[in-house]
Amino acid sequence: LESIRSARMVIGRSATRPTRAGWKTERSRRRSARAGARREGGRRDATSSTSAPTPTSGSGAVVEVTRAKDVRGVRDLEEQIEYVFDPTRGETGPVHLEGAIVPLGFPKGTYLRNGPNSKFGVGKEHYFDGDGMIHGITFLESGGVCYYNRWIETKGLAMENEAGRKLFRGILVNNGLEMLSGVLHNILFNDALSTNGTKDTTNTAVVCHGGRILALMEAQKPALMELKVTRDSVHVFRTKAKDFNFNGELGGNMCAHPKVDPHTGDMIFFSYNMTSEPHMVYTEVDRAGEVRHTMAVDGLSRGVMSHDMAITSTRAVLFDLPVEFSVANIARNEFPVQFQKEARARLGVVERGGSRDVEWFEVQRGGNVFHTVNAFDDERTGEVVLQAMRSEPERSGYIFNDYSPSYLHEWRLTPGTGRVEERRMCGLAGEFPCVNPNYVGRRAKFAYQVVDSLLGNLKQWTYPPIGVVYASFAKVALLDDEVAGISAGDVLDCYEAEEGLFLGEPQFVPRESAEEEDDGFVVTFATNAVEDRSYFLILDAKDLAAGPMSAIEVPQKVASGLHGTWIPL
């Protein structure tokens, strides 16, 4: 136990979770540093930037940073990490969870979480090549709770189910010849030409919009899922259609992180194509699920991997960051998509509602973004404000096998000028951020994220060779609040899990009849690698440090996964 405790993630500078008094002292120190920096003055025009600056808080105060604890070689901790990533072995349910404790005010609805989960064993593929599996838990009108999980029945998985064995080869390997061999094998023997030689895993995320539940993976079309719930039971959860295309309106693929405007009901997303033009297509779908606007994104001269986006009430923000496709990489026997540390980095702003113009902003080079937190229009300054988790890989190359911690970062874009002000807001290494879904695209005060905890070897996986697991949630301030003595980037609250318990992505669920932004719950699936048990955790968003209000045990292991969504009944 002592070795596990010593490997705990450090929040701020303390080896244990900081007290609330400690957080307030840190806020005061940071406010003083920011005030001094502001007196020095100066907004920065990012068009001349060629490298990442020293990490700063506010306009110039240094932000101390944390990283996952490297426990490579510590056998018992590496075994726990291996356990978390080891796939769930089968499908279960729906199972009624007798005796489940549901906190007062927790709404009726369903939480679904997607993630890679290889069905026919782990071979030489990357973890991200695994078959999509969705774990679900539904809180019924009757007061009961049901758990269930299903593999997403894609075309590729259906072929392997019929054969009773693995047929597809993974292609996310940093070896050009091995990658090409896998692509050709999948095309010639597994009819994978329509998916560019990849298996249609649909393993990344889930979104509910216009009465449809879509399972998502950015290199493929969505899978349409069917969920039938009555007052006292879940009757059906299955794959209804393998390649959903919005009645033929979806020409390409669909990104894994569409954004749903909570006020208009519109869903905004993009697709990208790294090998041919147009390299990106932008799409708006109305609240009924009908495509109302689509356009090729101008100004993209290269193919890039773009995983996420953001919206404000009037605009969308797109990414052109240097995770680039190049045939030359294959000639060097590398994976064709590589991070280029010195290459151009840009953000694109699109006016929602039918615009065909994109305004591009040059931003600091040397970084990458996988996940956004939120964005909003700042009516006081006229700026578009984007907040996201930004990493700074140490070198160019294949970044899907390395650990590059991400930190909360903010960009302020002034439309019509090309001007950018950006800063690192917080030095807490983490990922999978979320806000209250009712505040997506609007000014939000709070974000919730996992905290990078342990990093160790993954011996059963060829790729990646290492894995990171999460044992803490943090609540972070997104805005200054002088009355409350809070500065943007402050860590306001933290939940540290018990030894051996590792957490998935947090999801905010508003309390019934909630009036305040943080009046609600933070939920996730969690797995105890010591006890071989898995749980659905419900925490009070106003008091993470108090620990789970409810830990509902589910009848089988929930392996490491990616992204989920809450669907109100």
Buried (B, 14 or more C-beta within 10 A) or exposed (E): EEEBEEBBBBBBEEEEBBEEEBBBEBBEEBBEBBEEBEEEEEEBEBEEBEEBEEBBBBBBBBBEEBBBBEBEEBEEBBEBBBBBBBBBEEEBBBBBBEEBEBEEBBBBBBBBBBBBBBBBEBEBBBBBBBBBBBBBBBBBEEEBBBBBBBBBBBBBBEBBEEEEEBBBBBBBBBBBEBBBBBBEBBBEEBEBEEBBBBBBBBBBBBBBBBEBBBBBBBBBBBBBBEBEBEEEBBEEBEBBBBBBBBEEEBBBBBBBBBBBBBEBBBBBBBBBBBEEEBBBBBBBBBBEBEBEBBBBBEEBEBBBBBBBBBBBBBBBBBBBBBBBBBEEBBEEEBBBBBBBBEBBBBBBBBBBEEBEEBBBBBBBBBBBBBBBBBBBBBEEEEBBBBBBBBBBBEEBBBBBBBBBBBBBBBBBBBBEEBBBBBBBBBBBBBBBBBBBBBBBBBBBBBBBBBBBBBBBBBEEBBBBEBBBBBBBBBBBBBBBEEEEEBBBBBBBBBBBBBBBBBBBBBBBBBBEEBEEBBBBBBBBBBBBBBEEBBBBBBBBBBEBBEBBBBBBEBEBBBBBBBBBBBBEE
